[in-house]
């Protein structure tokens, strides 16, 4: 039985991936800061809930050792992360640091802890969830976009490093999904920018807006396919929405799409 270790498994894409991989007969180590939030997942066959805050290094080290002592992990899905929404001028240094630590240092730390085990076996695969925000960041999500772009760059560099010892790495690039985006985001306010933030949030909140959201369950199937396709492909657009976004960027160019987004969010 193959085993996958998933971070951020309590909701959204992480939760959907737990279900897909378990349904495919995998053993799933589903980690989250609050295992009570995943109680339903723990009832699935071969799903093991574990507490993990990727910012808690001693906890991470102990958990990776515990899991590897008991099972052989084949795939690590670095999915944990959160979103800050608002103007940079309103962010505190602590908020910026937490965003960078969770979204960037989290995957790096998890990867580093598994490396000795994967290297010894000369096998293993890391899947790093980023975002189309790495390619085309949304307004007022500058730090989030920066962390996802950094994971893309880091993963690209790591491919050469890891291939020397028989380990694979891939990035998974979703677009908007039906994951309570606005409700789960940490909203940062600043009076000088509030008019424009409100306009953008109104579009995200409006059920009649033209924004398209992918079903996390469908996107999780893309994740599974990337895990088992046996290819050396590095970057994957996962979900129909992400594929459309990638095609639009390729056809129109980043500058033109950015100009369109500016009008879409902020024009009267």
N, C-alpha and C positions, 0 to 999 in steps of 0.2 A: 504494500500500500504506500503510495506517495504521500508526502506531507508538505503542507504549505503553512507558513507563519505569516499572519496578517496583522498589521498595526491599524489602529483606528477602525476597529471592526464593529463598533456599536451602532453605526447609522450609515445612511447613504450608500456610496459605492462599496465601502468595506463590508458592510452588512450583506449587501447583495452578493458579493464575492464569496463570503462564507457559505451562503446557500448554494451557489452554483458549484463550487468545488466539492462540497459535501455531497451534492446530488450526483456528481461524477465519480464518487467513490474514493475521494481523497480524505486523508486525515487532516483536519483543519485546527491549527492553533490560533484561536481568535482572541486577540489582545485588545484591551481597552482600559481607559483610566478607571471606569466604574463598571465592573462585571455585572452588576445588577441590571444595567441597561441592556445587557445581552442575554437575559435569562431565557428568552424564547429560543435563541440560537443554541444554547446549551442542551436543549432537548433533542437536537438533530443528531443522527448517527455520526459518530467519529468526530464530533466537534468538541473541543476542549477550551473552555473560557479561562483566560489568564489576565490578571491585572497588570497593566503596564502604562506608565507615563514615560514617553520617550525622552523626557527631560530629566528623568531620575536615573542617572547612570548606574549607581549600585544596584538598583532594582532591575535594570536592563541586563546587566552582566549576570546577575544571579538567575534570571529567568532563561536567558539563552543557554547557560550551562545546564540548568535543570531539564530543558527541552531536549538538548542534544545528548544528554546522558540517557534519556529515555527513548528517544526516537531519532531518526536521521532526517533532518529537514532538507527537502529538495529545492523548494522555492521560497523566497522571502518577498512579500508584497509590502513595500513601504508606502502606506496610504495615509497615515495619520497626519493631520494638519488642521489649521483653522484660518479664517479670513478676517482681516481688519478692513472695514469700509469707512472711508472718510478722508478729509484733507490731511496731508502730511503735517501741516502746521498745528493740527489739533492732537497729534499723537504724542504721548509721553515716551521718553527713552525706554522705560520699562516695557511699554506695549510693543514698540518696535523690536526690542531685544527678544521678547517672548515669541513674536511672529517668526523672526529669523531662526531662533533656537529650535522651535517646534518644526517648522516647515523645511528647514535646510539642515541644521545640525542633527535633527532627529533621524532622518534617513541615513546620514553619514555614520552616526553612532551605531545604529542597528546593523548596518552593513559591516562596519569594522568588527563588531562582536562575533558575527558569523564567519568572517573570513578565515580564521585558522581552521575551522571545521571543514569548510568547503575546499580550502587549499589542500588539506591533508587527503581529501577524497578525490581531488581533481575533478570536482563536479559541483553543480549548484547554479542557481539562477536568481538574480535580483531583478525585481520589477518595481520601478519607481514611478508613482503616479504624479504627473505634473498637471498641466492645464493648457488650454489654448490661450490662457492669460499669459503664458510664457512667450507666446508668439505675438499676441495682440492684447496687451493688458487693458482691462476695462478701466474707465475713469474712476478715480478715487479708490483704487485698489493697488496703489503703486508698490507697496511693500510685499503684498501677496504675489503680484506679478514678478517682482524681482526675485523672490525666493524660488518660484517655479522655474524661472529662466536659469537660475543658478543650478538647480537640480539637473536641468537639461545639459548644461555645460559640464558639470561635474561628472555626470553619467557618461558623456561622450569621451571625456578623458580617461575615465576608469575602464572603458571597454578594452583599450589596449593593455592596460595594466593587468586586468583580470584574465584576459585571454591567454596570457603567458603561463597561468597556473590552472587552466582548464575551467574557468568560471565564466558564466554569461551575465550580461546586464542589459536591460531594455528600459526605455521610458514609455509610459502610457499617457496619452494626451487626450483627456475628455474635454467636452464643452459643457454648457449648462445642462444640469440634470434636475430631475424632480426630487430635490433633497432639502426642501425648506431653506433655500439659499438665504433669503433675507432674514428669516427668523433665527438662523444659526450664526449669522455673521455678527461680529462685534462692531457695533456702530460707534464711530467717533465723531463728535460734533465740534463745529467751530462757526461762530456767527457770521464770519466774513464769507463763508462758502455755502451756508445752509440752503440758500435758494436753489443752487445747482445740485446739491446732494439730494434735496427733496424731489427735484424733477427726475433724477435718475432712479431713486427708490420707488417713485410712483410707477414707473414703467415696469420695474421688476415685480411690483405688487399687483399690477393690474392683470386680471385673468384674461382680458380682451386684448392685451398687447400682442404685437407680432412676434415676440420672442418665442423661440422653440426650445423645449426642454426634452432631453433624452430620458428614457426610463432606465434607472440604475440597473435593473435586472438585465436589460438588453446589453448595456455597457459591460456588465460583469461577464457576459458571454464572450465579448471581445477580449477581455482580460484572460479568460481561460484559454482562448485560442492562441494568444500570444505566448502563454506559458508552455504550451504543448506543441507548437508548430515546428520546433527543432531548427528554426532558421537563425541566421546571425543578424537579422534586421535589428536596428537599434531603436528607431523611433516609430511608434504606432499611434495613429489617430484612432481613438476608440469611441464608437458611437456614430450614428448617422449624422448627428449635428456637428460633431467634430470634423468628420470627413467633409461636410459641406463647407465649414469654415476654412479648412485647409485649402480646398479647391478655390474658394473665393480669394483668399490671400494670394495664391499662386497666379490666378488670372488677373486680378485687379492691382496687386501690389499693396504693400503694407500702408504706404502713405494715403492712398485712395480710400482704403477701408477705414483707416483712422479718421479721415475727414468725414466719411459717411457716419461713423459712430458719433462723432461730435454733433452733427446735425440731428441724428436720431434721438439722442438723449436730451439735448439742450435747446433745440430750436422750438419756437412757439408752435 
